[in-house]
Amino acid sequence: MATTTTLKLPDPLKARIASAAGYAGKTSHAFMLEALQAQTELAERRREFVDAALKAREEVAQYGLVYDADEVFSYIQALSQGKEAERPAPIKL
């Protein structure tokens, strides 16, 4: 079920939206819905990223294990090229 929401847009922004929407072959309404959807998804992904980073920080504080970034990069690069590679070992802080 859709509900109605009113947005008060400054005239210059409303004109820019209308122009961009027209260029994209969409109505201003569809253009704004897509923009709101995209920004909502971005905010949700950002929140998930920060939550994962905070969890990782807690794990490092709890266990004191980390990986050398250069070793991890080299490992991933070798795997992506189909080469055999030894998995990096965790380092105790």
C-alpha positions in Angstrom: 0.0 0.0 0.0 1.4 3.4 -1.0 1.0 6.5 1.1 1.2 10.0 0.0 4.1 12.2 1.2 4.5 15.9 0.3 7.9 17.3 -0.4 8.5 21.0 -0.5 11.2 21.5 -3.2 12.9 24.7 -4.0 12.0 25.8 -7.5 15.5 25.5 -8.8 15.8 21.9 -7.6 12.3 21.1 -8.9 13.4 22.3 -12.4 16.6 20.3 -12.2 14.7 17.2 -11.3 12.2 17.7 -14.2 15.1 18.2 -16.6 17.0 15.2 -15.4 13.8 13.0 -15.4 12.9 14.1 -18.9 16.4 13.3 -20.1 16.1 9.9 -18.6 12.6 9.4 -20.1 10.9 9.3 -16.8 8.4 11.3 -14.9 9.6 13.5 -12.1 7.7 11.3 -9.7 9.4 8.1 -10.9 12.8 9.9 -10.9 12.3 11.0 -7.3 11.1 7.5 -6.2 14.3 5.9 -7.7 16.5 8.6 -6.1 14.9 7.9 -2.7 15.2 4.2 -3.1 18.9 4.5 -4.1 19.7 6.8 -1.1 17.8 4.5 1.3 19.8 1.4 0.0 23.0 3.4 0.3 22.3 4.4 3.9 21.4 0.8 4.7 24.6 -0.6 3.2 26.6 2.1 5.0 25.0 1.1 8.3 25.8 -2.6 7.6 29.4 -1.7 6.7 29.9 0.3 9.9 28.3 -2.5 12.0 30.6 -5.0 10.5 33.6 -2.8 11.1 32.6 -2.3 14.7 32.2 -6.1 15.1 35.6 -6.7 13.6 37.1 -4.2 16.0 35.6 -6.0 18.9 37.0 -9.3 17.6 40.5 -7.9 17.3 40.2 -6.5 20.8 39.0 -9.9 22.1 41.3 -12.2 20.2 44.2 -9.9 19.2 44.5 -11.5 15.8 45.0 -9.5 12.5 46.3 -10.2 9.0 49.0 -8.3 7.1 47.2 -6.4 4.4 50.1 -6.8 1.9 50.0 -10.6 2.4 46.2 -10.7 2.0 46.4 -8.7 -1.2 49.1 -10.9 -2.6 47.1 -14.0 -1.7 43.9 -12.7 -3.4 45.8 -11.5 -6.4 47.5 -14.9 -6.9 44.2 -16.7 -6.5 42.5 -14.4 -9.0 45.3 -15.3 -11.5 44.7 -19.0 -11.0 48.0 -19.5 -9.1 48.5 -21.6 -6.0 49.1 -19.4 -3.0 49.6 -20.0 0.7 46.9 -18.5 2.9 48.3 -15.7 5.1 48.6 -16.6 8.8 47.0 -14.4 11.5 49.4 -12.2 13.5 49.0 -11.8 17.3 48.9 -8.2 18.4 
